[in-house]
């Protein structure tokens, strides 16, 4: 389709995995993304959404941390 890219093309463009882009589409984080059957169509001018996942590792073993 004209003006739209596939999940694979967006994943390469944004340097993400295809699974992460699929998840972003299903969570509604990419505006304008539409699903046609079992294929996602993402506008080629879509901006990469901010990733709000925790990447610092601060949550690791949070139960074992003692309160000071």
Rosetta blueprint (number, residue, H / E / L):
1 X L
2 X L
3 X L
4 X E
5 X E
6 X L
7 X H
8 X H
9 X H
10 X H
11 X H
12 X H
13 X H
14 X H
15 X L
16 X L
17 X L
18 X H
19 X H
20 X H
21 X H
22 X H
23 X H
24 X H
25 X H
26 X H
27 X L
28 X L
29 X L
30 X L
31 X L
32 X L
33 X L
34 X E
35 X E
36 X E
37 X L
38 X L
39 X E
40 X E
41 X E
42 X E
43 X E
44 X L
45 X L
46 X L
47 X L
48 X L
49 X L
50 X L
51 X L
52 X L
53 X L
54 X L
55 X L
56 X L
57 X L
58 X L
59 X L
60 X L
61 X L
62 X L
63 X L
64 X L
65 X L
66 X L
67 X L
68 X L
